[in-house]
Amino acid sequence: MKILVRNLARTTKEKELYVLFTAFGSVTECTLVLDKETGASKGFGFIEMPKADEAQAAIKALNMSEFGKSRIRVKTAD
């Protein structure tokens, strides 16, 4: 299941995001979206979790939670 994570602090690193989601199960992909010109984070990213039940648990637990001094929004990616 592909998950969209929004409102990330601009200082968030992919590894931090990966570690956050592995607490709920296996993560096959973690991508932080970066600005092509500056290389800085755009404040959102995508997580791929192969097991739907683990992905749903992560979404439920992490949506509107504090992470890196930001209140993140987590939902399934369309």
C-alpha positions as CSV (number, residue, x, y, z in Angstrom):
1,M,0.0,0.0,0.0
2,K,1.3,3.4,-0.9
3,I,1.1,6.1,1.8
4,L,1.4,9.9,1.4
5,V,3.0,11.8,4.3
6,R,2.5,15.6,4.2
7,N,3.5,18.6,6.3
8,L,7.0,17.2,7.0
9,A,9.5,19.6,8.5
10,R,11.9,20.7,5.7
11,T,14.8,19.2,7.7
12,T,13.4,15.7,7.7
13,K,15.6,13.0,6.2
14,E,14.5,9.9,4.3
15,K,16.1,7.7,7.0
16,E,14.1,9.3,9.7
17,L,10.9,8.8,7.8
18,Y,11.8,5.2,7.1
19,V,12.5,4.5,10.8
20,L,9.2,6.1,11.8
21,F,7.2,3.7,9.6
22,T,9.2,0.5,10.3
23,A,7.9,0.6,13.8
24,F,4.6,-0.6,12.3
25,G,6.0,-3.2,9.9
26,S,8.0,-3.7,6.8
27,V,8.7,-0.8,4.4
28,T,9.7,-1.6,0.9
29,E,10.2,2.0,-0.3
30,C,10.6,5.4,1.3
31,T,10.9,8.5,-0.9
32,L,11.2,12.1,0.3
33,V,10.2,14.5,-2.5
34,L,13.0,17.1,-3.2
35,D,13.1,20.3,-5.1
36,K,15.1,19.7,-8.3
37,E,16.9,23.0,-8.2
38,T,17.8,23.3,-4.5
39,G,17.7,19.7,-3.4
40,A,15.7,20.8,-0.3
41,S,12.7,18.8,0.9
42,K,9.3,19.9,-0.4
43,G,7.7,18.8,2.9
44,F,6.1,15.5,1.7
45,G,7.0,12.0,0.8
46,F,5.8,8.5,0.0
47,I,6.1,5.2,1.9
48,E,5.4,1.8,0.4
49,M,4.3,-0.9,2.9
50,P,3.4,-4.3,1.4
51,K,1.0,-5.4,4.1
52,A,-2.3,-3.5,4.2
53,D,-2.9,-4.2,7.9
54,E,0.5,-2.7,8.8
55,A,0.0,0.3,6.5
56,Q,-3.5,1.0,8.0
57,A,-2.1,0.8,11.6
58,A,0.7,3.2,10.6
59,I,-1.8,5.6,9.0
60,K,-4.1,5.5,12.1
61,A,-1.3,6.0,14.6
62,L,0.7,8.6,12.7
63,N,-2.0,10.9,11.1
64,M,-2.0,14.3,12.9
65,S,0.9,13.2,15.1
66,E,4.0,15.4,16.0
67,F,7.1,14.5,14.0
68,G,10.1,16.7,13.7
69,K,8.3,19.7,15.2
70,S,5.5,19.4,12.6
71,R,2.1,17.9,12.8
72,I,2.2,15.4,9.9
73,R,-0.8,14.2,7.8
74,V,-0.7,10.6,6.7
75,K,-3.2,8.9,4.3
76,T,-3.3,6.4,1.5
77,A,-1.8,7.7,-1.8
78,D,-4.3,7.7,-4.7
